[in-house]
Amino acid sequence: MLQKLFRFHGGVKPAYHKEPSIREPIGAVPMPGELVIPLHQSIGGPPHPLVKAGERVLKGQPIGAPDGNVSSSVHASTSGRVKAVEMRLAPHSSGLAALSVVLEPDGLDEWIERRPVPWRDLPSSGVRDALRDAGVVGLGGAVFPSHLKVNPGKDGKLDTLVINGAECEPFITCDDAQMRERGERIVRGAAILGDLTRAERILIGIEDNKPEAVAAMERYAAAVGDPRIRIVAVPTRYPAGGAKQLIRVLTGIEVPHGQRSTDYGVQCFNTGTSLAVFEALELGQPLISRIVTVAGNVARPRNYEVPFGTPMRHVIDLCGALPDTDRVIMGGPMMGYLMPADTVPVVKATNCILVGSARLFPPPPPEMPCIRCGECAKACPADLQPFELYWFAKAKIFGKAQEYKLFDCIECGCCAYVCPSRIPLVDYYRFAKSEIWAREREKSAADEARERYEFRLHREEREKQEKAAKLAAKAAATREKLAAAKEGDAAPAPGAPSAEEAKKALIAAALEKAKAQKAAVGTPANTDHLTPDQQAQVAEIEARRAHLKEVAQSVRPKDDE
Amino acid sequence: MLNNSPFFRQPASVRSVMLRTLAALLPGIAGYVWFFGPAVLVQLALASATALAAEALMLRVRGRPVWLFLSDGSVLVTAWLIALTFPPIVPWWLIVAATAFAVVVAKHLYGGLGQNPFNPAMVAFCVMIVAYPQLMSQWPAVGFTDFAAQMQMVFGERRIDAVVMATPLDFLRTQLHTEEARETVSAILGAGATFGNIGGKGWEWIAGGYLLGGLWLVQQRIITWHIPAAFLATLVVVSGLAQFADASRYAGPLFHTLTGGAMLGAFFIATDPVSGATTPRGKLIFAAGIALLTWVIRTFGAYPDGIAFATLLMNICVPLIDMWTQPPVFGHKKGGPP
């Protein structure tokens, strides 16, 4: 049956440059002399290091524990010795360092014990924990922790599960290669995801410029024989591989910015993620490597399976960077990031190492003023008016920019790609977004400070009143007792204390009470009565803190230079 | 080197947009030369030279890179529109002054390329028609294509009244007004050999040339269909209704769309992106407004053509139109799923 397809607005058709890197099958990378595995490789909290320098780790052994539920585990990509846990240059355009586990491979590549996860018998929370602990995150580039997406939504079922094999960015062919060579695992992973999200149908969308992948996936799907799964070739138009755009093309549903797609009965995973889910649950293998396309200014572009932590240069050297190479980009030419150096490690977000040169990506002619030609609006897949956003961003009218839905911008780069005035439009939006975030942070910090201050005033006032009331009550009580004592004087009872003695007793009691209060204040309240287990945990955390402090201090002098 | 994505771009430029716009004017210019003689070529050259000189001067004064902006071609589009909307036999100083005014005041004093709220060519036209209504209404008679005589009028002192006449549009208006409607539209337009029966002899061919070039611009994706379509549709509907109401007093849709600056306005003037509306619905409203005002000024006003005033009036409304016609963004469309 033919799948009815929908259109998304805008989009562009850049030169795809995909063919050179897909000629050869996926290659293996010889183990480098050192792996630098950053702990923070996904959206969410940065994982806590679980290993210390000098420790031996096995392949697949967790080295970073998730920081709460919105986070994901990180594992050793091979067996070896931990050389250090320290700050290393991160694969990020900022050029900042990130806490990383430096691993010296021992060449044995010795796995931990791998046990398949009995996911059919586990409650859904158990499956989610298993995926989190296997470090499965979105491998399309967004690295959103997958376990957070594996749920059927509020209706208890999903209309459509979309598996994204569109791969619309030029140069990148890692999903294409995976679909051709490992399609069965992708299909089986899709079926698992379909079960977990209780999806009624599973659509695997592939851009029609990859006929081999479409044919291969159709073969694999037929072999697996899951009636819910259908392979759909979608028209090739960047950014058809954007999750929202692909959902729109396949189902006609537009998921608005900031809303859960499950609320609309759809969910989307990348093909690589589907593969990772299969390997994590059915084989018990955590995510320790991925397929990376090396393309651009290299003699032999190709896809490689790269263990996380491998320096990019190590992989580039296999492909032979051409002499005029002047930059390394992580991702594609439309949405990729310039790397601060070619030594940064491959991480979960690295779908492509794009080697660039001035010949391949010539510097644009000088920027001209915007002539409001509207080409950008025609190209915008989010139906925005990019030139209006540009005016507002440039004039720093951020309120207006938000009114014109700045945050619906997916930074796909179509507007800048078509702009005849060669304005780096996306840079303006990134600037406006970060300014707005900074202002909101400032504002909430100021709000918090004000609230704290107001609460303090309120508390002081309350305490004053309470004190006054207490004093008044005490004074009244004392007066009554004194009065009673006087009466006693008038008619002295045998053995009754004199007024003087009563006063002394009161003072003594008050002193005693004050002393007791002082003592109580001196002891910490919540760590007094802990189980030995909890105490061990506390000690561990304290040790880790101390270590982090050390590490931070060891890095700080570098920052000062 | 580009530091941020996207790292490559489509080979598009302002210059290519402007040059293709100029190229699209060529068929109309060819018709113009055929029917009114080569004087317009001299005016085009005068306007172009003045525009380039004024632009260079202003860029210099404003401390902008001269060659970069001079070579973008935008000032030539302004110059050509001035030369093509002015009568071809106006004195040379009128074209020079008009072009200089357009470039210096209407373009650069507002901030240069991309910043002018009004269409510079139309500003020049309005200024000159208010200042020199006589000179701005004299067109060479069809068939009077003697280059030497035309040049005498452009560069000399003498105006040769015998070969000068009003445009069909102007002629029709004055006839209807001055003779208190004793003559009907068909009688006036059919009166002599000087006019064809559609837009005025020669005019419909020039309009056809602009239409051809304009459609090419749409095909080239330099302009969208919205503005020309809404402009022509509105002009047809309004003039059609008026003709239906009283055919003796009001000229019909064919005359209105094929005479004067209607085609030029629909495809080349109203479509100026800088001073026009930008949203799809906004473009429709903007162009319909120009067409409506054009018809009103042509029919009831005192000027020979209404495109220029109509364009400027609608230029004023652009910020409001754009604000009210923002298209819904992805996921916020009406009638879509919840």
Interface residues (C-beta under 8 A of the other chain):
Chain A: F8 H9 V12 P14 S93 P170 K244 R248 G252 I253 E254 V255 P256 H257 Q259 Y264 D326 R327 I329 G331 P333 M334 M335 G336 Y337 L338 L354 G356 A358 L360 F361 P363 P364 P365 P366 M368 P369 C370 I371 R372 C373 G374 E375 A377 K378 P381 A382 D383 L384 Q385 F387 E388 Y404 K405 D408 E411 G413 A416 Y417 V418 C419 P420 S421 R422 P424 V426 D427 R430
Chain B: M1 L2 N3 N4 S5 P6 F7 F8 R9 Q10 A12 S13 V14 S16 V17 P65 L68 F69 D72 S74 G112 L113 G114 Q115 R221 I222 T224 P273 V274 G276 T278 T279 D322 Q326 P327 P328 V329 F330 G331 H332 K333 G336 P337 P338
